Structure formats: structure tokens, C-alpha cells
């Protein structure tokens, strides 16, 4: 979350820099960098466009976890819980917030979940600089950005075209150092996309002319496999109700697709005297540019996927920051999918693929239990690269010995199987870890899952066909696989009641409660010994 303050320059625009550590997003921080406001000129500190550079993560451990495994698990869980409306078309651009994940992560995940499985090769990242004011647009020309999940290469071919398009677009990697507004988007991209590059852009002012300049330049490099990400939070620091109303008006202006409507609405809000309000769209230049490019691409379907503010997620309701997730969709155009990867809801593994996954689960458990190492694995069958959720079940002498899984992880199925096999053997809280002496007595079963689908009530649930997840809030959820109903002989009512009490820690009749969310899924289930 950022403060908006008048600039000292003669162009009369505004710049952005972080608030004090009393603000909610900084309470999340274990440590914070000292971020100083500076003003620079276009010609300062230029570096050669031919020198590869590495932009190190600046806010890992503050805005999001610094540990690789913790970060991956955190983002995956945010994506799993997100439930955006179905989209039939190609997502060309998204608006996402950029606060600490504990505050804005649940909202951002709604936008990122809509792009999972699309074959996106380049991501254009845009926001107003929150550390420095300058005249122009700063591009990070070449090299890479690093996060705890690894490096992401700059699309230097596209940045070169932008730099050649207009002198107001400058190779200024120094502007990007320490600024969080683009960095916080990267782990979400790394968990939802494959083999992509980025084009990082920061605006030095809010001048609408800069948005037009960049939109003209982007028109020459945007293609069907390019995604635009406009990074911005909404209103800063009004009380809860005032922020919600102001953000509703801003969202409505964005949904018109008309940049002039957005500018007029922001000007109106700034003149309205809302208590404690310091800005209403801190990344307005990127949002405005995304609207311009989307209009040129024929986008006329703009959807609000999710709105919340820090008072809804983890903050004080007297002083909040708003967050919106918006998708700019090109209707009728099927999104380019990752080659060899099934579309959502379309997965049917071959016998050879099933057998290979069972072998992988077995060898992974045996290696980990004996050596504490997960063996390296490179798939040779395309179906194993699909980003599907799965459960791995272990049985010993016919009795359950461990069962753990995850939904829609945004990572390849073979990786999910290895991770869940280890978890089922060593981290199921119902059982002690598997010992080397037990390995020869274990049988393996894998359930590959369809995406979750929310249902309005239990009437749509078919025992034996549907697995079910119940959720209430962020801390109560439980899952039963479809085969549980068949193996136990439970009726639908018994199945749902046991799910509520055993798995979710809720009253047995929680499935009748309108405040409890019900999700269904199907599973392709294959036990060891059936596919050899």
C-alpha cells in the first residue's frame, strides 16, 4: 500500500512511496527496506542495453515468503481457494493488486487463476513507480528478475522494440531497484505459466500522454501470446464503507473500457473530500494503458473477478486499502493453450501414463523414506506435464496408511505426484511416518482430479461420482474423494455429515448452512497393479 503525494516537479503530477510501518501491509513484513523518495532526470544513471543485469528480489520475506517451498505452497493455496467466474475467451490483460500477500493475495489469485494453462510467452508488467519520480517510462531492457522461485528472463527483443519506438521510453534498470509493485506479481506468474518472459515497465508520472505513448509502442509487440498485467491497488486509507463505495465507482469506470471515464472518475473522487483518502488508483497509468491496448485488440468484455479491501482480509476497518481483480477478455477467441496440455476439465490419462505415475509415486516414496531425497525425474509422456491436481493414497495390508493431495496446483502432474507421495508417506497427521521396514507392504493409489466447481447446494452432488470439498472462511475446509462414498457405503447425508465433522471440524450438518461453500470434482482413480 502506498501514499500518493504531490510531486516537487513542475509537471504537477503525483508520485508514490510507501507509508509508515503502522500500515497493514507493513505489519506483514518481517523486515523492510528503507525506501527513500528521490527525483531523477531522464539522462541519469543509464546503463548499456547490452549489459545483462539481474534484478534481485527486494521484498521477499516482507511482502511474501522468502523460502522457496513456503512461497510455492502459499501461492498454490491462494490459487486453489480462488473461485473466479468461468471465462469463455482469451484473457488479454488483467488488473491485479500489489500489497503484501496476506492482504491482497486472495484477490490477485482470482485474476491469475483465469490465465492458468494459457500459452503466454511474454508478460508486459506495468505500474507507476512507487520510489522515484522522473519524466518518462522506465523499461528494464535485458537480463532477468529473480524471486525465491528462480529467475525470469527479460524479453529483450520486445524491450528493444519499445526503446526504439519513442525517446520517452528509456532503459532505466535503476528505477526498478527496490520497487515492489512489479515484483509481487512474479511468483503468481511463476506458479501459473510455463516458459514465459517479461517486459517490466514503470511510469515516472501520471500523465495520460505517457499512457498513449506506451499504448502506441505496445501495439507493435503485442500478439496472441502476450499478457498485459496492470499492477495497482485501489483507494488508500479511507474507512471501510467509504473505501468500498469509492472503489465501486472506480471499478465501474474501468469496466466501461474508456480511459477518459476512468480519469474523470478519479478526478471526481479526489475532489470529493473522502476522509483519510490519499489516492484511489496508485497504478493508474498502467491501468489506463491496459484499457487502451485492450480496446485496440478488440476487447469488449471486461469483468470484475473479485473485490475486497484490507478490512476484509487482514487489516483494520478504520483505515483500509482496496484491491480489485479485473480481466480484459476477448470473447469468442479460444485462449492459446500450452502444447500437449489438456484444457480445463479435459483429462484422461492413458494406461501407460497411469502406470508411469504409479511407478513414480512408489520410487519417490522409497527413495525419500530411505535417503530423505526426492529422486530427479524427467517425464517422457506428455500427459504427465498437465497442470492437474491429484491425491496419492497409501495402504498397508489393505488399511489406509496415508492420503494427501492438492487441487489445481499450476505445476506439472508428475511434480504433484512426487510431492503428494512424500506427503502421504511422511506428513499425514493421522499416521506416523512410513519406515523403511514398511515399504514392501505398501500399495499405491492415485486420484487425478478435475478442477473444483462450486455448487449452490447438495442437490447437485452425486455420491460415487463427485468428490466434495466444504469450506467456511479461510480456516475450515475438508475434502472427501469420490471413492469414499463407494468404499464406505454411506448415503449422501452420511457422506456430507462425516465430511463436515471429520475433515472440516464443523458441525455435522454444516453442508446445509448457506454460509458454507460446497465444491464438487471428479477423479480418475487408478490403483497399483491395475495398469501394468
Buried (B, 14 or more C-beta within 10 A) or exposed (E): BBBBBEBEBEEEBBBBBBBEEEBBBBBBBEEBEEBEBEBBEBEBEEBEBEEEBEBEBBBBBBBBBBEBEEBBBBBBBBBBBBBBEEBEBBBBBBBBBBBBBBBBBBBBBBBBBBBBBBBBBBBBBBBBBBBBBBBBBBBBBBBBBBBBBEBBBBBBEBBBBBBEBBEBBBBBBBBBBBBBBBBBBBBBBBBBBBEBBBBBBBBBBBBBEBBBBBBBBBEEBBEBBBBBBBBBBBBBBBBBEBBBEBBBBBBEBBBEBBBEBBBEBBEEBBEEEBEBBBBBBBBBBBBBBBBBBBBEBEBEBBBBBBBBBBBBBBBBEEBBBBBBBBBBBBEEBEBBEBEEBBEBEEBEBEEEBBBBBBBBBBBBBBBBBEEEEBEEBEBEBEBBBBBBBBBBBBBBEEEBBBBBBBBBBBBBBBBBBBBBBBBBBBEBEEBEEBEEEBBEEBBBBBBBBBBBBEBEEBEEBEBEEBBBBBBBEEEBBBBBBBBBBEEEEBEBBBBBBBBBBEBBEBEBEBBBBEEBBBBBBBBBBBBBEEBE
